[in-house]
Amino acid sequence: MNNNDLRHLSPEALAQLGAPYLVYIRPLHGQTGPAQYVIHAANGTPLSIIGSHQEAIAAARQNNLQPMTVH
């Protein structure tokens, strides 16, 4: 697959690209307490809520997952 092929992927196919190993981390919005971060599977399924960004990255890596940060 080359870069041009990636531009023509459907949103569903793009979500499955790297799905077994790729996760993304984003802040939990609407919270009133200390900052928390959610680890999501590539398809958007929430996997875990962690107390800090660094802990979320460490947890993903400990489970052989490749974390990506979403702003």
MODELLER restraints for C-alpha pairs under 7 A, 6 or more apart:
rsr = mdl.restraints
at = mdl.atoms
rsr.add(forms.Gaussian(group=physical.xy_distance, feature=features.Distance(at['CA:15:A'], at['CA:42:A']), mean=5.69, stdev=0.5))
rsr.add(forms.Gaussian(group=physical.xy_distance, feature=features.Distance(at['CA:15:A'], at['CA:43:A']), mean=4.87, stdev=0.5))
rsr.add(forms.Gaussian(group=physical.xy_distance, feature=features.Distance(at['CA:16:A'], at['CA:42:A']), mean=6.59, stdev=0.5))
rsr.add(forms.Gaussian(group=physical.xy_distance, feature=features.Distance(at['CA:16:A'], at['CA:43:A']), mean=6.28, stdev=0.5))
rsr.add(forms.Gaussian(group=physical.xy_distance, feature=features.Distance(at['CA:19:A'], at['CA:41:A']), mean=6.87, stdev=0.5))
rsr.add(forms.Gaussian(group=physical.xy_distance, feature=features.Distance(at['CA:19:A'], at['CA:42:A']), mean=5.00, stdev=0.5))
rsr.add(forms.Gaussian(group=physical.xy_distance, feature=features.Distance(at['CA:19:A'], at['CA:43:A']), mean=6.80, stdev=0.5))
rsr.add(forms.Gaussian(group=physical.xy_distance, feature=features.Distance(at['CA:21:A'], at['CA:65:A']), mean=4.75, stdev=0.5))
rsr.add(forms.Gaussian(group=physical.xy_distance, feature=features.Distance(at['CA:21:A'], at['CA:66:A']), mean=5.86, stdev=0.5))
rsr.add(forms.Gaussian(group=physical.xy_distance, feature=features.Distance(at['CA:22:A'], at['CA:41:A']), mean=6.67, stdev=0.5))
rsr.add(forms.Gaussian(group=physical.xy_distance, feature=features.Distance(at['CA:22:A'], at['CA:42:A']), mean=5.66, stdev=0.5))
rsr.add(forms.Gaussian(group=physical.xy_distance, feature=features.Distance(at['CA:22:A'], at['CA:65:A']), mean=5.76, stdev=0.5))
rsr.add(forms.Gaussian(group=physical.xy_distance, feature=features.Distance(at['CA:22:A'], at['CA:66:A']), mean=4.86, stdev=0.5))
rsr.add(forms.Gaussian(group=physical.xy_distance, feature=features.Distance(at['CA:22:A'], at['CA:67:A']), mean=6.16, stdev=0.5))
rsr.add(forms.Gaussian(group=physical.xy_distance, feature=features.Distance(at['CA:23:A'], at['CA:39:A']), mean=6.53, stdev=0.5))
rsr.add(forms.Gaussian(group=physical.xy_distance, feature=features.Distance(at['CA:23:A'], at['CA:40:A']), mean=5.47, stdev=0.5))
rsr.add(forms.Gaussian(group=physical.xy_distance, feature=features.Distance(at['CA:23:A'], at['CA:41:A']), mean=4.63, stdev=0.5))
rsr.add(forms.Gaussian(group=physical.xy_distance, feature=features.Distance(at['CA:23:A'], at['CA:42:A']), mean=5.17, stdev=0.5))
rsr.add(forms.Gaussian(group=physical.xy_distance, feature=features.Distance(at['CA:23:A'], at['CA:65:A']), mean=6.54, stdev=0.5))
rsr.add(forms.Gaussian(group=physical.xy_distance, feature=features.Distance(at['CA:23:A'], at['CA:66:A']), mean=6.03, stdev=0.5))
rsr.add(forms.Gaussian(group=physical.xy_distance, feature=features.Distance(at['CA:23:A'], at['CA:67:A']), mean=4.95, stdev=0.5))
rsr.add(forms.Gaussian(group=physical.xy_distance, feature=features.Distance(at['CA:23:A'], at['CA:68:A']), mean=6.15, stdev=0.5))
rsr.add(forms.Gaussian(group=physical.xy_distance, feature=features.Distance(at['CA:24:A'], at['CA:39:A']), mean=5.81, stdev=0.5))
rsr.add(forms.Gaussian(group=physical.xy_distance, feature=features.Distance(at['CA:24:A'], at['CA:40:A']), mean=5.29, stdev=0.5))
rsr.add(forms.Gaussian(group=physical.xy_distance, feature=features.Distance(at['CA:24:A'], at['CA:41:A']), mean=6.60, stdev=0.5))
rsr.add(forms.Gaussian(group=physical.xy_distance, feature=features.Distance(at['CA:24:A'], at['CA:42:A']), mean=6.74, stdev=0.5))
rsr.add(forms.Gaussian(group=physical.xy_distance, feature=features.Distance(at['CA:24:A'], at['CA:67:A']), mean=5.34, stdev=0.5))
rsr.add(forms.Gaussian(group=physical.xy_distance, feature=features.Distance(at['CA:24:A'], at['CA:68:A']), mean=4.49, stdev=0.5))
rsr.add(forms.Gaussian(group=physical.xy_distance, feature=features.Distance(at['CA:24:A'], at['CA:69:A']), mean=5.51, stdev=0.5))
rsr.add(forms.Gaussian(group=physical.xy_distance, feature=features.Distance(at['CA:24:A'], at['CA:70:A']), mean=6.46, stdev=0.5))
rsr.add(forms.Gaussian(group=physical.xy_distance, feature=features.Distance(at['CA:25:A'], at['CA:37:A']), mean=6.51, stdev=0.5))
rsr.add(forms.Gaussian(group=physical.xy_distance, feature=features.Distance(at['CA:25:A'], at['CA:38:A']), mean=5.63, stdev=0.5))
rsr.add(forms.Gaussian(group=physical.xy_distance, feature=features.Distance(at['CA:25:A'], at['CA:39:A']), mean=4.68, stdev=0.5))
rsr.add(forms.Gaussian(group=physical.xy_distance, feature=features.Distance(at['CA:25:A'], at['CA:40:A']), mean=6.26, stdev=0.5))
rsr.add(forms.Gaussian(group=physical.xy_distance, feature=features.Distance(at['CA:25:A'], at['CA:67:A']), mean=6.72, stdev=0.5))
rsr.add(forms.Gaussian(group=physical.xy_distance, feature=features.Distance(at['CA:25:A'], at['CA:68:A']), mean=6.12, stdev=0.5))
rsr.add(forms.Gaussian(group=physical.xy_distance, feature=features.Distance(at['CA:25:A'], at['CA:69:A']), mean=4.93, stdev=0.5))
rsr.add(forms.Gaussian(group=physical.xy_distance, feature=features.Distance(at['CA:25:A'], at['CA:70:A']), mean=6.01, stdev=0.5))
rsr.add(forms.Gaussian(group=physical.xy_distance, feature=features.Distance(at['CA:26:A'], at['CA:37:A']), mean=5.56, stdev=0.5))
rsr.add(forms.Gaussian(group=physical.xy_distance, feature=features.Distance(at['CA:26:A'], at['CA:38:A']), mean=5.56, stdev=0.5))
rsr.add(forms.Gaussian(group=physical.xy_distance, feature=features.Distance(at['CA:26:A'], at['CA:39:A']), mean=6.89, stdev=0.5))
rsr.add(forms.Gaussian(group=physical.xy_distance, feature=features.Distance(at['CA:26:A'], at['CA:69:A']), mean=6.27, stdev=0.5))
rsr.add(forms.Gaussian(group=physical.xy_distance, feature=features.Distance(at['CA:26:A'], at['CA:70:A']), mean=5.33, stdev=0.5))
rsr.add(forms.Gaussian(group=physical.xy_distance, feature=features.Distance(at['CA:26:A'], at['CA:71:A']), mean=6.56, stdev=0.5))
rsr.add(forms.Gaussian(group=physical.xy_distance, feature=features.Distance(at['CA:27:A'], at['CA:36:A']), mean=6.02, stdev=0.5))
rsr.add(forms.Gaussian(group=physical.xy_distance, feature=features.Distance(at['CA:27:A'], at['CA:37:A']), mean=4.36, stdev=0.5))
rsr.add(forms.Gaussian(group=physical.xy_distance, feature=features.Distance(at['CA:27:A'], at['CA:38:A']), mean=6.17, stdev=0.5))
rsr.add(forms.Gaussian(group=physical.xy_distance, feature=features.Distance(at['CA:28:A'], at['CA:36:A']), mean=5.52, stdev=0.5))
rsr.add(forms.Gaussian(group=physical.xy_distance, feature=features.Distance(at['CA:28:A'], at['CA:37:A']), mean=5.18, stdev=0.5))
rsr.add(forms.Gaussian(group=physical.xy_distance, feature=features.Distance(at['CA:28:A'], at['CA:38:A']), mean=5.99, stdev=0.5))
rsr.add(forms.Gaussian(group=physical.xy_distance, feature=features.Distance(at['CA:35:A'], at['CA:51:A']), mean=6.55, stdev=0.5))
rsr.add(forms.Gaussian(group=physical.xy_distance, feature=features.Distance(at['CA:35:A'], at['CA:52:A']), mean=6.80, stdev=0.5))
rsr.add(forms.Gaussian(group=physical.xy_distance, feature=features.Distance(at['CA:36:A'], at['CA:49:A']), mean=6.62, stdev=0.5))
rsr.add(forms.Gaussian(group=physical.xy_distance, feature=features.Distance(at['CA:36:A'], at['CA:50:A']), mean=5.70, stdev=0.5))
rsr.add(forms.Gaussian(group=physical.xy_distance, feature=features.Distance(at['CA:36:A'], at['CA:51:A']), mean=4.59, stdev=0.5))
rsr.add(forms.Gaussian(group=physical.xy_distance, feature=features.Distance(at['CA:36:A'], at['CA:52:A']), mean=5.76, stdev=0.5))
rsr.add(forms.Gaussian(group=physical.xy_distance, feature=features.Distance(at['CA:37:A'], at['CA:49:A']), mean=5.58, stdev=0.5))
rsr.add(forms.Gaussian(group=physical.xy_distance, feature=features.Distance(at['CA:37:A'], at['CA:50:A']), mean=5.22, stdev=0.5))
rsr.add(forms.Gaussian(group=physical.xy_distance, feature=features.Distance(at['CA:37:A'], at['CA:51:A']), mean=6.24, stdev=0.5))
rsr.add(forms.Gaussian(group=physical.xy_distance, feature=features.Distance(at['CA:37:A'], at['CA:52:A']), mean=6.15, stdev=0.5))
rsr.add(forms.Gaussian(group=physical.xy_distance, feature=features.Distance(at['CA:37:A'], at['CA:53:A']), mean=6.11, stdev=0.5))
rsr.add(forms.Gaussian(group=physical.xy_distance, feature=features.Distance(at['CA:37:A'], at['CA:56:A']), mean=6.81, stdev=0.5))
rsr.add(forms.Gaussian(group=physical.xy_distance, feature=features.Distance(at['CA:38:A'], at['CA:46:A']), mean=6.65, stdev=0.5))
rsr.add(forms.Gaussian(group=physical.xy_distance, feature=features.Distance(at['CA:38:A'], at['CA:48:A']), mean=5.69, stdev=0.5))
rsr.add(forms.Gaussian(group=physical.xy_distance, feature=features.Distance(at['CA:38:A'], at['CA:49:A']), mean=4.47, stdev=0.5))
rsr.add(forms.Gaussian(group=physical.xy_distance, feature=features.Distance(at['CA:38:A'], at['CA:50:A']), mean=6.28, stdev=0.5))
rsr.add(forms.Gaussian(group=physical.xy_distance, feature=features.Distance(at['CA:39:A'], at['CA:46:A']), mean=6.00, stdev=0.5))
rsr.add(forms.Gaussian(group=physical.xy_distance, feature=features.Distance(at['CA:39:A'], at['CA:47:A']), mean=5.47, stdev=0.5))
rsr.add(forms.Gaussian(group=physical.xy_distance, feature=features.Distance(at['CA:39:A'], at['CA:48:A']), mean=5.24, stdev=0.5))
rsr.add(forms.Gaussian(group=physical.xy_distance, feature=features.Distance(at['CA:39:A'], at['CA:49:A']), mean=6.35, stdev=0.5))
rsr.add(forms.Gaussian(group=physical.xy_distance, feature=features.Distance(at['CA:39:A'], at['CA:56:A']), mean=6.74, stdev=0.5))
rsr.add(forms.Gaussian(group=physical.xy_distance, feature=features.Distance(at['CA:40:A'], at['CA:46:A']), mean=4.28, stdev=0.5))
rsr.add(forms.Gaussian(group=physical.xy_distance, feature=features.Distance(at['CA:40:A'], at['CA:47:A']), mean=5.31, stdev=0.5))
rsr.add(forms.Gaussian(group=physical.xy_distance, feature=features.Distance(at['CA:41:A'], at['CA:47:A']), mean=6.54, stdev=0.5))
rsr.add(forms.Gaussian(group=physical.xy_distance, feature=features.Distance(at['CA:50:A'], at['CA:56:A']), mean=5.57, stdev=0.5))
rsr.add(forms.Gaussian(group=physical.xy_distance, feature=features.Distance(at['CA:57:A'], at['CA:67:A']), mean=6.09, stdev=0.5))
rsr.add(forms.Gaussian(group=physical.xy_distance, feature=features.Distance(at['CA:60:A'], at['CA:66:A']), mean=6.65, stdev=0.5))
rsr.add(forms.Gaussian(group=physical.xy_distance, feature=features.Distance(at['CA:60:A'], at['CA:67:A']), mean=6.14, stdev=0.5))
